[in-house]
Amino acid sequence: MSLWMILPVSLPVFTITGIWVVYAMALYNEHVCPVHNWLYNASCEAQLQVQRGPVPCCTLDNVPLISKCGTLPPESCFFSLICSTGSFMVMLIALLRYAHVIEKHQNCVLNTAGLATAWICAAGLIMVGNFQVDFAKVLHYIGAGVAFPSSMLFVCLQSALTYRLAKTQDEYRVGHLRVGMALLALIALVISGACFAQESFTLQHTSAIFEWVYCMLIMLFYGTFAFEFGGMSGDTIMVLSKGGVPQSFSTSETKTEGGSNHHQSESFSML
């Protein structure tokens, strides 16, 4: 059992906990309305922060979308930190997964495409976290438009790659789990996107709920890489240092050269 398995487990633990803390901060500071609230108004006499009634008057500006929760300080600072750190962890996990596949099997189009989509997703996530929707809407939506589709494509590619490389019953079970999570994530993404494009208060709130579901499913998907990372060793890092060439190749070459030199020494001794 390798300690590398802690890395994919720590990503969902850190990010899921972090975004719920951001939501709690936004709720405490009355920047968004609670998730269980389904009553919205076209306008309110006062902003949410200065309201004193038992029932809050909420508008579409207070829908608890993840981006809305991280728009205003102080929660925006923590949201930016979570997105930046999470994007770095996504890049690292994807890179190690890429090298581990090369080490144990061989490189393929699915493996390379998985690495590319993960890094593209990480770039979009950085934009989402550092350009708040209320102050840099265009850049924020560009980041979201990059992060959401690329993250969905990543889980699909990794699910297909898992089946392609599976040899044991446990590996097939992991593949089943990943396909199930990918299907649920796809359903959540489609519902969230379709509802977000509508002006209905109820559909906007539905979009927010399914956005939370989608993000948590994606993060939990990364946690399933603990299964492969448990068998990871220093040879995986050597694959990266050799530019994606498996360690076994260099070892076999060394053995061939050693055998050739030994054969030559024997020939000289006979002469």
Salt bridges, closest charged atoms under 4 A:
ASP61 OD1 - LYS68 NZ 3.95
GLU75 OE2 - HIS31 ND1 2.26
GLU103 OE2 - LYS104 NZ 3.96
ASP134 OD1 - LYS68 NZ 2.89
ASP170 OD1 - ARG173 NH1 2.77
GLU228 OE2 - ARG97 NH1 3.63
GLU228 OE1 - ARG178 NH2 2.68
GLU266 OE2 - HIS262 NE2 2.88
